């Protein structure tokens, strides 16, 4: 634990604690799995544990970049749903032939460390407009605080998904 973490109190400490707790649950579901098991669809869902770790890392990076850069990304372009686009979307939720569980976990650790530093340093009250999208009307603003809370919620939700998938693979439960 660094000196900064030892002296950090209040809201920032709470956010970091929540992030650490739910990241632990997600990582715990992957412990001891082979790449094949981590890429197993053990429920009717297309989700896999390796894919969930990969997805959560990508989503966390996206939102942390939004918080750091002031929402500077542009409006999403209209997408034609070609087979390639659909395959690319689906690959966000599974390990591809060139990916390993160890690799996506390492990337997740890197993303988490970068996000944690932003939690420690960014103005939590700064507010940025969300990009307009089919699911998001224009003129909606989120504070940096809300962005970090969204990352916590996203991580917790997917840790629960991963727990169900893992229990279906070999009976291991994160809690209970």
N, C-alpha and C positions, 0 to 999 in steps of 0.2 A: 504494500500500500504506500503510495507516495505521500509526501507531506501535504500536497494540495488536497488529496482525498481525505486525509486525516482531519483537516480543518474545515472541509466543506460541510456546511450544515443547511438546514432548511429545505426549500423547494428543490434546489439543484441536487442535493443529496438524495432526496426522495425519488426524483426522476431516475437518477443513476442506480439507486437500489432496485427500483421496479424493473428497469431494463436488465440489470444483472440477474435478477430472479427469473424472469421469463426467458431470457437467453439460456440460462442454465437448464431450464426444463426442456427447451428445444434441443440443445446439444446433448442432454442426457438420453433422449430417445434414440440418438444415433450411436451411442456408445456400444462398442463391441460388434457392430454390424459389418458385414462384408459389403463391398460395392454392389454386389448382386442383391443382397437383402435391402440395402438402402434405396435401391431402384425398383423394389417390389411394390406392385399395386395389390395390397392385401384386402382392400375393401372395394365396393362398387365404384368408388371415386377413382379418378385418374391420378390422384396425389400419391407421392412417394415421400419417404423421409428425406432422402437426398435432395429431391426436388423442392421440398418445403424449406430446407436450410438455404438452398440456392435462391429461392424466391424471396425469403425474408431478408437475406443479405442485399439483394437487388432493390427491394422496396425501401429498406432502411437507408441505403445509399442515396436513392432518389430523393427521399424526404429530407435527409440531412443536407444534401446539396441545395435543395429548395430553401431550407432554413439559412444556410450559409450565404447563398448567392442572392437572396432577396427575391426569390420567385422569378428569376430572370429568364426562365425558359419560355419558349414561344408556344403558341396555340398548336395543339396536335393537328397534323395534316389528316385529311380524309384518307382512309385506308381502304384499299381494295382487298377483299379477303380471298387472296389466291391460295392455292395449296401450300406455297412456300411461306406465306404470312401465317397461316394457321399452324404449320409445323413449327415455325419459330416461336409462336405463342405457347404451344404445347411443350416445347423444349425448356421453357422457363420453369416447368414444374417436374422435371425429371433430369436425371444425369444422362448426358449424351455420351457417345462412345469415347470421347476424349477427356471426360471428366471423372473424377474420383470423389468419394465421400471425404477423404482427407483434404483434397483440394478445395472443395466448397466450404468445409469447416474452417480452413485456413483463411480463405477470403472473408468469411463471416467474421472471424476474429479481427481481421484488419479493419473492416467496415465498422465494427463495434467500437474499436479503439478510437477511430476518427470521430464517430458520433459522440462518444463520451467526452472527448475534448471540446466539442461544440457545446454540449450541455453545460460544461464548466465555464465557457467563455462568451457565448452569444447573449445578446440582449433578449431575454425571454418575452419582453413586451413588444418587440418589433413585430410588425404586421405586414403581410404581403398578400396580394391578390392571387387567388388560385387561377391557374390557366382555365380558360373557357373550354369546356368539353361537353360531349353529349350528356354526360351524367352530372355535369357541374355548370350551372348558369354563371354568366359573368357577374362581377361585382361582389364575389364572396371572398372575404379576407380571413386568413388564419394567422394567429400569433405564432412566434417560434415555440412558445410553450405548448400550444395546441399541436404543433407538428410533432414535438417529442412525445406528447401523450398519445398521438396517433401511432407512432412507432411502437410504443409499449403495447397498445391494443392489438396492433397487427401481429406482433410477436407472440402475445399471449394466445390469441385466437389460433394461430398456426401451430403453436406448441401443443395445444389441445388436439388439433387434427393429427399431429405426428404421434401423440400418445396413443390414440385409437389405432392408427396404422401399426405402430410397434406392437401393441397388445395382440393384434391380429396375426403378426408375423411369428412371435415366439412367447407371448404371454407376459412379457415384461411390462410393468406399469411404472410411470413416472411417479405417481402419487398413489398411495393406498396399497 
